[in-house]
Amino acid sequence: MLAAVAFGVTMAGITTYELASGHNLSGGRGTTADDSGGSGAGAHAERRGE
């Protein structure tokens, strides 16, 4: 239970930082949560327009 709370607090802090700065932690635009949609190589290629 404590781990879940710590995870939630950490993700909320990261998302707050990303929204305030306008960039995700890897330097891209948007938030890490925006970039996490889909899975596998096909989803990544699709987002890149390949």
N, C-alpha and C positions, 0 to 999 in steps of 0.2 A: 504493500500500500504506500509506504513512504517513497519507494522508487518511482511509482506512478505520479505522485505529487511533485517530486523533484523534476521528473521529465516534463510535466505540464508547465511548471514554473519556468524551466529553462527554455522551452519552446515559445512560451509567451514573451519572454525577454528577447529572444532572437527575432521573433516576428515584429515586436515593437521597434527594435533597432532598424530592421529592414524597412519597415513602413516609414519611419522617420527619415532615413537616409535616402530612400528611393532605390536602393541597390541591395541585392542579396549578398550573403557572406562570400560568395565566390566572385563577386564583382559584377555580376550580370544585373539586368533590370528586373524589377518585381521582387517577389519574396521566394524563399526556399519552398514554401508550401505551393506556390504557383508552379514551380518547376518540377514538383514531385508527381504530377499526374502521369498515368500510364506506367508500363513496366516493360522491360526487355529491350533489345536492340531495335526492334521494329518501331516501338513508340518513340525512341530517340531519333531515329531516322525520319520518321513522319514529321516530328516537330521541326527538324532542320530542313524539311522540304525535299528530302531525297526520295 
